[in-house]
Amino acid sequence: MSTVTGRAMQVSAAGAEFQLVQKQFPDPGPGLVRIRVHACGVCHSDSLTKLGLWPGLEFPRVPGHEIAGVVDAVGRDVPLFKPGQRVGLGWHGGHCNYCPPCRRGDFMTCENQPISGIGYDGGYADYVLAPANALAFIPSDLSDADGGPLLCAGVTTFNSLRNSGARTGDTVAILGLGGLGHLAVQYAAKSGYRTVAIARGQDKGPLARQLGAHLYIDSTTQDPAAELKKIGGAHLILSTVTSAKALEWTLNGLAPSGKLLVVGAPEDGAIQVNPFPLLLGRLTVAGWPSGTGMDSEDTLNFSALTGVKPMIETYLLEQAEEAYNRMMSGKARFRVVLTMES
């Protein structure tokens, strides 16, 4: 092994534009793996790095946590991963194994969890060094560009659905048909749920059905809660939207003992919950983070098995600023991915 040099698109200060720099990527230390990045998704959470919104963030920093590539070098005490293997790295950037959650096997809530692209340099680069316990193997029949978004948007929706308590045949409503929602609809339909997609505009109806939804509700012309009640209510509403106001009606669309599961962080304020439907209907409001490396691997394998794929727009690494702005505009259909082609 030896130190390698490669490109990186880094942010030097909060709100600064991306800079293309040459960086040295050292040999991985104990428990670490160096990955040769082939593709990296551009996620809305990257704004936490770009805008300096994460507490304690140190600059300069390279964002990126939807990383697909191959193992380039392996440090000591890494028995599983070998050079040349295809691997992915998501939001969960490793775990300590020693804090109380880790000792109980709950690695996703590790108290010392580093986050890829925040706690250490991420995938807007030719290489990334990461803890081996954060990695997932990528199946051969998934491309790098498709695999990247599945390591964040994919695992978040897949993992939340399979841990939601909803059973095969239950009615599951997906609120929003964007970067998270278009994957959630596919996972819900492929998992055997009666899948309802809810979004704004009749034009999204054909896409929702193409993705596998059994019913589409246009929230601009229909009352989503009333429409859900017509079919007995939703056992689960998975909210992928970033609007707090769009969540206000959701409890009224749930069936008794139903659950509202939030995976999209509202940007326009706190979620307001009317306590009476909550109490009378024995309803639940909960959130869900993404998943560990093994959860990501399950997501990738399920996606390859069932044909779930993200809809993506690709940009070259040097176009990171353009790609980031495209993602932040909300106009991308639906995930933006950087590729490392020179």
C-alpha positions as CSV (number, residue, x, y, z in Angstrom):
1,M,0.0,0.0,0.0
2,S,1.0,3.6,-0.5
3,T,-0.4,7.1,-0.3
4,V,-2.3,8.1,-3.4
5,T,-3.2,11.5,-4.9
6,G,-6.5,12.3,-6.4
7,R,-9.1,15.0,-7.0
8,A,-11.6,16.3,-4.5
9,M,-14.3,18.9,-4.6
10,Q,-14.1,20.5,-1.2
11,V,-15.8,23.4,0.7
12,S,-13.4,25.7,2.4
13,A,-15.9,27.6,4.5
14,A,-19.7,27.8,5.2
15,G,-21.5,28.8,2.0
16,A,-18.4,28.8,-0.2
17,E,-18.4,27.3,-3.7
18,F,-16.8,24.0,-4.3
19,Q,-13.1,24.0,-5.1
20,L,-11.3,21.4,-7.2
21,V,-8.2,20.4,-5.3
22,Q,-5.6,17.7,-5.4
23,K,-5.4,15.8,-2.2
24,Q,-3.3,13.0,-0.7
25,F,-5.2,10.0,0.5
26,P,-3.0,8.1,3.0
27,D,-2.8,4.4,3.7
28,P,-5.8,3.2,5.7
29,G,-5.1,2.7,9.4
30,P,-6.4,-0.1,11.6
31,G,-10.1,-0.9,10.9
32,L,-10.2,1.5,7.9
33,V,-10.6,0.9,4.1
34,R,-9.7,3.2,1.3
35,I,-12.3,3.2,-1.5
36,R,-11.7,4.2,-5.1
37,V,-14.9,6.2,-5.7
38,H,-16.7,5.5,-9.0
39,A,-20.0,7.5,-8.3
40,C,-21.4,9.6,-5.5
41,G,-24.9,10.8,-5.1
42,V,-25.7,14.4,-4.3
43,C,-28.1,14.5,-1.4
44,H,-30.0,17.3,0.2
45,S,-28.2,16.5,3.5
46,D,-25.0,17.6,1.8
47,S,-26.3,21.1,2.4
48,L,-25.4,20.6,6.1
49,T,-21.8,20.5,5.0
50,K,-22.0,23.0,2.2
51,L,-23.7,25.6,4.3
52,G,-21.9,24.8,7.6
53,L,-25.1,23.8,9.4
54,W,-23.8,20.8,11.3
55,P,-22.6,21.7,14.8
56,G,-18.8,21.4,15.2
57,L,-18.2,20.9,11.4
58,E,-14.6,21.5,10.5
59,F,-13.4,23.0,7.2
60,P,-12.2,22.3,4.6
61,R,-14.5,19.4,4.1
62,V,-15.4,17.1,1.2
63,P,-19.2,16.2,1.2
64,G,-20.8,13.1,0.0
65,H,-22.3,10.0,1.6
66,E,-23.9,8.1,-1.3
67,I,-20.6,6.4,-2.4
68,A,-20.2,3.5,-4.7
69,G,-16.7,2.2,-5.7
70,V,-14.2,-0.5,-5.2
71,V,-11.8,-1.3,-2.3
72,D,-8.4,0.2,-3.1
73,A,-6.5,-0.6,0.1
74,V,-7.3,-2.2,3.5
75,G,-5.9,-1.5,6.9
76,R,-5.1,-3.9,9.7
77,D,-7.9,-5.7,11.5
78,V,-10.2,-5.7,8.5
79,P,-10.9,-9.4,7.8
80,L,-13.9,-9.1,5.5
81,F,-13.0,-6.6,2.7
82,K,-10.3,-7.1,0.0
83,P,-8.9,-4.9,-2.8
84,G,-11.0,-5.0,-5.9
85,Q,-14.4,-5.7,-4.2
86,R,-17.3,-3.4,-5.0
87,V,-18.5,-1.6,-1.9
88,G,-20.8,1.3,-0.9
89,L,-20.8,3.8,1.9
90,G,-23.8,5.7,3.1
91,W,-24.8,8.3,5.8
92,H,-23.9,5.9,8.6
93,G,-20.1,6.4,8.6
94,G,-19.2,3.7,11.2
95,H,-19.9,2.9,14.9
96,C,-17.7,2.6,18.0
97,N,-18.9,-0.8,19.2
98,Y,-18.6,0.3,22.9
99,C,-21.3,2.9,23.7
100,P,-24.6,1.6,25.3
101,P,-26.5,1.5,22.0
102,C,-23.7,-0.4,20.3
103,R,-23.4,-2.8,23.1
104,R,-27.1,-3.6,22.6
105,G,-26.5,-4.1,18.9
106,D,-28.2,-0.8,17.9
107,F,-25.4,0.5,15.7
108,M,-27.6,3.0,13.9
109,T,-27.9,5.1,17.1
110,C,-24.2,4.9,18.1
111,E,-23.4,7.8,20.3
112,N,-20.0,8.3,18.6
113,Q,-21.1,7.6,15.0
114,P,-19.2,9.6,12.4
115,I,-21.2,10.7,9.4
116,S,-19.7,10.4,6.0
117,G,-18.9,13.8,4.4
118,I,-19.4,15.5,7.8
119,G,-17.3,13.8,10.4
120,Y,-14.7,12.9,7.8
121,D,-14.2,13.7,4.1
122,G,-16.8,12.1,1.8
123,G,-17.3,10.9,-1.7
124,Y,-17.0,14.1,-3.8
125,A,-13.5,12.8,-4.5
126,D,-11.5,10.1,-6.3
127,Y,-10.9,8.3,-2.9
128,V,-12.4,8.1,0.5
129,L,-11.2,6.6,3.7
130,A,-13.9,5.0,5.9
131,P,-14.4,2.6,8.8
132,A,-14.8,-0.9,7.4
133,N,-17.8,-1.5,9.7
134,A,-19.8,1.1,7.7
135,L,-19.4,-0.6,4.3
136,A,-21.8,-2.6,2.2
137,F,-21.1,-5.0,-0.7
138,I,-22.7,-3.9,-4.0
139,P,-24.2,-6.7,-6.1
140,S,-22.8,-7.2,-9.6
141,D,-26.1,-6.4,-11.4
142,L,-26.3,-2.8,-9.9
143,S,-24.4,0.0,-11.6
144,D,-22.4,2.4,-9.5
145,A,-24.5,5.3,-10.6
146,D,-27.7,3.5,-9.5
147,G,-26.2,2.1,-6.4
148,G,-25.1,5.5,-5.0
149,P,-28.5,6.9,-4.2
150,L,-29.7,3.6,-2.8
151,L,-27.1,4.0,0.0
152,C,-29.1,7.0,1.4
153,A,-32.5,7.6,-0.1
154,G,-32.8,3.8,-0.8
155,V,-31.8,2.5,2.6
156,T,-33.8,5.2,4.4
157,T,-37.1,4.3,2.7
158,F,-36.5,0.5,2.4
159,N,-35.3,0.2,6.0
160,S,-38.1,2.3,7.5
161,L,-40.8,0.4,5.6
162,R,-39.5,-3.0,6.7
163,N,-39.3,-1.9,10.3
164,S,-42.6,0.0,10.4
165,G,-44.7,-2.9,11.6
166,A,-46.8,-2.8,8.4
167,R,-47.7,-6.3,7.1
168,T,-48.1,-7.7,3.6
169,G,-51.4,-6.5,2.2
170,D,-51.7,-3.4,4.5
171,T,-52.4,0.0,3.0
172,V,-49.2,2.0,2.9
173,A,-49.4,5.7,1.7
174,I,-46.2,7.4,0.5
175,L,-46.4,11.1,0.9
176,G,-44.3,12.8,-1.7
177,L,-43.0,11.6,-5.0
178,G,-39.5,13.1,-5.1
179,G,-36.0,11.8,-4.4
180,L,-37.1,9.6,-1.5
181,G,-40.7,9.1,-2.5
182,H,-40.1,7.7,-5.9
183,L,-38.0,4.9,-4.3
184,A,-40.5,4.4,-1.4
185,V,-43.3,3.7,-3.8
186,Q,-41.2,1.1,-5.6
187,Y,-40.2,-0.6,-2.3
188,A,-43.7,-0.5,-0.9
189,A,-45.2,-2.1,-4.1
190,K,-42.5,-4.7,-4.4
191,S,-42.9,-5.6,-0.7
192,G,-46.6,-6.5,-1.1
193,Y,-48.3,-3.5,0.4
194,R,-51.4,-1.9,-1.1
195,T,-49.5,1.2,-2.2
196,V,-50.9,4.7,-2.4
197,A,-48.8,7.6,-3.7
198,I,-49.7,11.1,-2.7
199,A,-48.2,14.1,-4.5
200,R,-49.1,17.5,-6.1
201,G,-50.6,17.5,-9.6
202,Q,-52.3,15.1,-11.9
203,D,-49.2,14.9,-14.1
204,K,-47.5,12.7,-11.4
205,G,-50.2,10.1,-11.6
206,P,-48.8,8.2,-14.6
207,L,-45.4,8.1,-13.0
208,A,-46.8,6.9,-9.7
209,R,-48.5,4.0,-11.4
210,Q,-45.4,3.3,-13.4
211,L,-43.5,3.0,-10.2
212,G,-46.0,0.5,-8.8
213,A,-48.6,2.5,-6.9
214,H,-52.1,1.0,-6.9
215,L,-53.7,4.4,-6.2
216,Y,-52.7,8.0,-6.8
217,I,-54.0,11.0,-4.9
218,D,-53.5,14.5,-6.2
219,S,-53.3,16.7,-3.1
220,T,-54.1,19.8,-5.1
221,T,-57.5,18.6,-6.1
222,Q,-58.4,15.9,-3.6
223,D,-58.4,15.7,0.2
224,P,-55.8,13.0,0.9
225,A,-57.2,12.1,4.3
226,A,-60.7,11.7,3.0
227,E,-59.5,9.6,0.0
228,L,-57.6,7.4,2.4
229,K,-60.6,7.0,4.7
230,K,-62.7,5.8,1.7
231,I,-60.4,2.8,1.4
232,G,-60.3,2.1,5.2
233,G,-57.5,4.4,6.1
234,A,-53.7,3.8,5.8
235,H,-52.0,1.5,8.2
236,L,-48.9,3.4,7.5
237,I,-48.1,6.9,6.0
238,L,-44.5,7.3,5.1
239,S,-43.7,11.0,4.9
240,T,-40.9,11.9,2.5
241,V,-41.7,15.6,2.1
242,T,-39.9,18.6,3.5
243,S,-43.0,20.6,4.2
244,A,-44.4,20.6,7.8
245,K,-47.8,21.9,6.5
246,A,-48.2,18.9,4.3
247,L,-48.1,16.7,7.4
248,E,-50.9,18.4,9.3
249,W,-53.7,16.4,7.7
250,T,-52.0,13.0,7.9
251,L,-53.3,11.7,11.2
252,N,-56.9,12.0,9.8
253,G,-55.9,9.6,7.0
254,L,-54.7,6.8,9.2
255,A,-56.6,3.7,10.1
256,P,-57.0,2.8,13.8
257,S,-53.6,2.0,15.4
258,G,-52.0,3.5,12.3
259,K,-48.6,5.1,12.1
260,L,-47.2,8.2,10.6
261,L,-43.5,7.6,9.9
262,V,-41.4,10.6,9.1
263,V,-38.2,10.2,7.0
264,G,-38.1,13.7,5.4
265,A,-37.1,16.6,7.6
266,P,-39.5,19.5,7.3
267,E,-37.8,22.8,6.5
268,D,-40.6,25.2,7.3
269,G,-41.1,24.6,11.0
270,A,-42.1,22.0,13.6
271,I,-44.7,19.3,12.9
272,Q,-48.0,20.3,14.6
273,V,-50.0,17.3,15.8
274,N,-53.6,17.4,16.9
275,P,-53.7,15.2,20.1
276,F,-57.3,14.1,19.8
277,P,-57.0,11.8,16.7
278,L,-53.7,10.6,18.3
279,L,-55.5,9.6,21.5
280,L,-58.8,8.4,20.1
281,G,-57.3,6.4,17.3
282,R,-54.3,5.0,19.2
283,L,-52.1,6.4,16.6
284,T,-48.3,6.7,16.4
285,V,-46.0,9.4,15.1
286,A,-42.4,8.3,14.7
287,G,-39.2,9.0,12.8
288,W,-36.6,6.7,11.2
289,P,-32.9,7.3,10.4
290,S,-31.2,5.6,7.5
291,G,-29.4,2.3,8.3
292,T,-26.1,0.6,8.9
293,G,-23.8,-0.9,6.3
294,M,-25.6,-4.2,6.6
295,D,-29.0,-2.4,6.1
296,S,-27.6,-0.8,3.0
297,E,-26.4,-4.2,1.7
298,D,-29.9,-5.6,2.3
299,T,-31.3,-2.6,0.4
300,L,-29.0,-3.1,-2.5
301,N,-29.7,-6.8,-2.7
302,F,-33.4,-6.3,-2.6
303,S,-33.2,-3.6,-5.3
304,A,-31.2,-5.9,-7.6
305,L,-33.6,-8.8,-6.9
306,T,-36.8,-6.8,-7.6
307,G,-35.6,-4.3,-10.1
308,V,-35.9,-1.2,-8.0
309,K,-33.9,1.7,-9.4
310,P,-33.5,5.4,-8.8
311,M,-34.2,7.9,-11.5
312,I,-31.0,9.8,-11.8
313,E,-29.2,12.7,-13.5
314,T,-25.5,12.4,-13.8
315,Y,-22.7,15.0,-13.7
316,L,-18.9,14.8,-13.7
317,L,-17.0,15.4,-10.5
318,E,-15.8,18.8,-11.6
319,Q,-19.4,19.8,-12.1
320,A,-20.2,19.4,-8.4
321,E,-21.4,23.0,-8.0
322,E,-23.8,22.7,-10.9
323,A,-25.0,19.3,-9.6
324,Y,-25.5,20.6,-6.1
325,N,-27.5,23.6,-7.3
326,R,-29.6,21.3,-9.5
327,M,-30.4,19.2,-6.5
328,M,-31.2,22.1,-4.3
329,S,-33.5,23.6,-6.9
330,G,-35.9,20.7,-6.5
331,K,-36.1,20.3,-10.3
332,A,-34.0,17.1,-10.6
333,R,-35.8,13.9,-11.6
334,F,-35.1,12.6,-9.0
335,R,-31.5,12.0,-7.7
336,V,-28.3,13.7,-8.9
337,V,-25.1,11.6,-9.1
338,L,-21.5,12.6,-9.6
339,T,-19.4,10.2,-11.7
340,M,-15.6,10.1,-11.5
341,E,-14.9,9.8,-15.2
342,S,-12.1,12.1,-16.2
